[in-house]
Amino acid sequence: MRCETGETRMEADVTDTRGDLRAGGAARAPARRWPVSRPLLWAEFALLYLALPVLIAVRLPPQQMFAALFAVTVLGLGLLWRTPGFSLRELTRGMEEVRLLPLALLALVTFAASWVILDQTRPGALFALPRERPLMLAVIVVLYPVLSALPQELLFRPLFFRRYGTLLPRRPLALVLNAALFSLAHLMYWHWIVAAMTFVGGLIFAWAYEVRRSFPLALALHSVAGCVLFAAGMGVYFYSGNVVRPF
């Protein structure tokens, strides 16, 4: 006769999930401590990644966007906390993947892309922030990783792949879907440049989390890219105060 405790079963479920990830598929959710039906997961997914971004972009005044995004972040973190098998320790795994070379390469590519875009579209904005408001740039460099990149990464990487893994296609389609929804979350800026850049960025950050198995790497890449964008002057496109709706 085999006796199995609840703790043993949960450990086995988590091990199975990790095995699926190593095999190259999207995560399969372990046995649920809080039963969640598949239709309810779909409803959560559609609300968080489709309905709310569109609603915020279409209906909310620009000055209220960040309050709404904060509320969405709190909702997402609550769902992540209640995701079976998830542990905060997962967020520190893969620290060894954070190396100078990929961060420097992304910074260089982001800087070059920003320079070309601004030179062609808004030449007066190129390096405007460091030239005119260097203190503000310093504040952004300090706060952006914590107040912007971290909440976004929690919602679009661990929550997306861990809680909704059973709903996702296999890689690489799951990464493309993640990047597309990450781009949609920036619809509130109403500009194709923002949509294109966040899609490419989303692919890179999803690759760091889901392929390299490193949340710290995804967070570091996102933080570097965001700080470089603002240093180059891309705040003219990525700042809610500059939003002009097309209707």
C-alpha positions in Angstrom: 0.0 0.0 0.0 1.3 3.5 -0.9 0.6 6.4 1.4 0.9 9.9 0.0 0.5 13.2 1.9 -0.9 16.3 0.4 2.6 17.9 0.6 4.1 15.0 -1.4 1.4 15.3 -4.1 2.0 19.0 -4.4 5.8 18.5 -4.7 5.1 15.9 -7.4 2.8 18.2 -9.3 5.4 21.0 -9.3 8.1 18.6 -10.4 5.9 17.5 -13.3 5.2 21.1 -14.3 8.9 21.8 -14.4 9.5 18.7 -16.4 7.0 20.0 -19.0 8.9 23.3 -19.1 12.2 21.6 -19.7 10.6 19.6 -22.5 9.8 22.8 -24.3 6.1 23.3 -23.8 4.1 25.9 -21.9 3.7 25.2 -18.2 0.9 22.8 -17.2 -0.7 24.0 -14.0 -0.3 21.6 -11.0 -3.2 20.2 -9.0 -5.0 23.3 -7.7 -5.3 24.1 -4.0 -8.0 26.6 -5.1 -10.0 24.8 -7.8 -10.3 27.0 -10.9 -12.3 25.8 -13.8 -11.0 26.2 -17.3 -13.8 28.6 -18.3 -12.9 30.8 -15.3 -9.2 30.8 -16.4 -10.2 31.9 -19.9 -12.4 34.7 -18.4 -9.5 35.9 -16.2 -7.1 35.8 -19.2 -9.5 37.7 -21.4 -10.2 40.3 -18.8 -6.5 40.9 -17.9 -4.9 40.8 -21.2 -7.6 41.9 -23.7 -10.5 43.8 -22.1 -8.8 45.9 -19.5 -6.0 47.2 -21.8 -8.5 48.2 -24.5 -10.9 49.7 -21.9 -8.0 51.8 -20.3 -6.9 53.0 -23.7 -10.3 53.9 -25.0 -12.2 55.2 -22.0 -9.8 56.5 -19.4 -8.4 60.1 -19.4 -4.6 60.0 -19.7 -4.1 61.3 -16.2 -6.0 58.3 -14.8 -4.1 55.7 -16.7 -1.5 54.9 -14.1 -4.0 54.6 -11.3 -5.9 52.1 -13.5 -2.7 50.2 -14.3 -1.8 50.1 -10.6 -5.2 48.5 -9.9 -4.7 46.0 -12.7 -1.3 45.2 -11.2 -2.7 44.6 -7.8 -5.4 42.2 -9.3 -2.7 40.4 -11.2 -0.5 40.0 -8.2 -3.4 38.6 -6.2 -4.0 36.0 -8.9 -0.3 35.1 -9.1 -0.2 34.7 -5.3 -3.1 32.2 -5.5 -1.6 30.3 -8.4 -0.9 26.7 -7.2 2.7 25.8 -7.1 4.0 29.4 -7.4 6.5 30.5 -4.9 8.2 33.9 -4.6 11.5 32.0 -4.6 10.9 31.4 -8.4 11.5 35.1 -8.9 15.1 34.8 -7.8 16.0 31.8 -9.8 18.2 32.2 -12.9 20.4 35.0 -11.4 23.4 33.5 -13.1 21.7 34.4 -16.5 22.1 38.1 -15.8 25.3 38.9 -17.6 26.7 42.1 -18.9 26.8 41.1 -22.6 23.1 40.6 -23.3 22.3 43.8 -21.3 24.9 45.8 -23.2 23.7 44.5 -26.5 20.1 45.3 -25.8 21.1 48.8 -24.6 23.0 49.4 -27.8 20.3 48.1 -30.1 17.6 50.1 -28.2 19.7 53.3 -28.3 20.4 52.9 -32.1 16.7 52.2 -32.8 15.7 55.2 -30.7 18.2 57.5 -32.5 17.0 56.5 -36.0 13.3 56.8 -35.0 13.7 60.2 -33.4 16.0 61.5 -36.1 13.3 60.7 -38.6 10.2 61.7 -36.7 11.0 64.0 -33.8 14.6 65.3 -34.1 14.1 68.0 -31.4 13.4 65.3 -28.8 16.7 63.5 -29.3 18.5 63.5 -25.9 16.1 66.2 -24.7 15.7 64.7 -21.2 19.4 64.5 -20.3 20.0 67.9 -21.8 17.1 69.7 -20.3 16.1 67.7 -17.2 19.0 65.5 -16.1 17.6 65.2 -12.5 14.4 63.8 -13.9 16.3 61.2 -15.9 18.2 60.2 -12.8 14.8 59.7 -11.0 13.6 57.6 -13.9 16.7 55.4 -13.9 16.2 54.8 -10.1 12.4 54.3 -10.1 11.6 52.8 -13.5 12.9 49.3 -12.7 10.8 49.1 -9.5 7.6 51.0 -10.4 7.2 50.1 -14.0 9.4 47.2 -15.2 8.8 45.0 -12.2 4.9 45.1 -12.2 4.8 44.6 -15.9 7.2 41.6 -15.8 5.2 40.0 -13.0 2.0 40.3 -14.9 3.3 39.3 -18.3 5.8 36.6 -17.5 5.2 34.6 -14.3 1.4 35.2 -14.2 1.0 34.7 -17.9 3.0 31.5 -18.2 2.4 30.0 -14.8 -1.3 30.6 -14.2 -2.5 30.4 -17.8 0.0 27.8 -19.1 -2.7 25.3 -19.9 -4.4 27.7 -22.2 -1.4 28.6 -24.2 -0.1 27.1 -27.5 3.3 25.5 -27.5 6.5 27.5 -28.1 7.3 29.5 -30.0 3.7 30.6 -30.5 3.3 31.1 -26.8 6.1 33.7 -26.9 4.6 35.5 -29.9 1.2 35.6 -28.2 2.8 37.0 -25.0 4.6 39.7 -27.0 1.5 40.6 -28.9 -0.5 41.0 -25.7 2.3 42.9 -24.1 2.2 45.3 -27.1 -1.6 45.6 -26.7 -1.1 46.6 -23.1 0.6 49.7 -24.5 -2.3 50.6 -26.7 -3.0 53.6 -24.4 -0.1 55.4 -26.1 -1.9 55.2 -29.5 1.2 55.0 -31.7 2.5 52.4 -34.0 6.1 53.0 -32.9 5.2 52.1 -29.3 3.3 49.0 -30.6 6.2 47.8 -32.7 8.9 48.4 -30.0 6.9 46.8 -27.2 6.2 43.8 -29.4 9.9 43.3 -30.1 10.7 44.0 -26.4 8.0 41.5 -25.3 9.6 38.8 -27.4 12.9 39.4 -25.8 11.6 39.5 -22.3 9.4 36.4 -22.8 12.5 34.5 -24.2 14.5 35.5 -21.1 11.8 34.2 -18.8 10.4 31.2 -20.6 13.5 29.9 -22.6 16.4 31.0 -20.3 14.2 30.3 -17.3 15.2 33.6 -15.6 12.9 36.2 -14.2 15.8 38.3 -13.1 17.2 38.4 -16.7 13.7 39.4 -18.0 13.5 42.2 -15.4 17.0 43.4 -16.0 16.5 43.5 -19.8 13.2 45.4 -19.4 14.8 47.9 -17.0 17.7 48.6 -19.2 15.6 49.0 -22.4 13.2 51.4 -20.6 15.9 53.6 -19.1 17.7 53.8 -22.5 14.4 54.7 -24.2 13.9 57.7 -21.9 17.5 58.7 -22.0 17.4 58.8 -25.8 14.2 61.0 -25.8 11.6 58.4 -26.5 9.4 59.7 -23.7 7.7 61.7 -26.4 6.0 58.4 -27.4 6.1 56.5 -24.0 4.8 59.2 -21.7 1.1 59.3 -20.9 1.1 63.0 -20.7 1.8 63.1 -24.5 -1.0 60.8 -25.5 -3.3 62.0 -28.3 -6.2 59.7 -29.0 -7.1 59.3 -32.7 -10.8 59.9 -32.0 
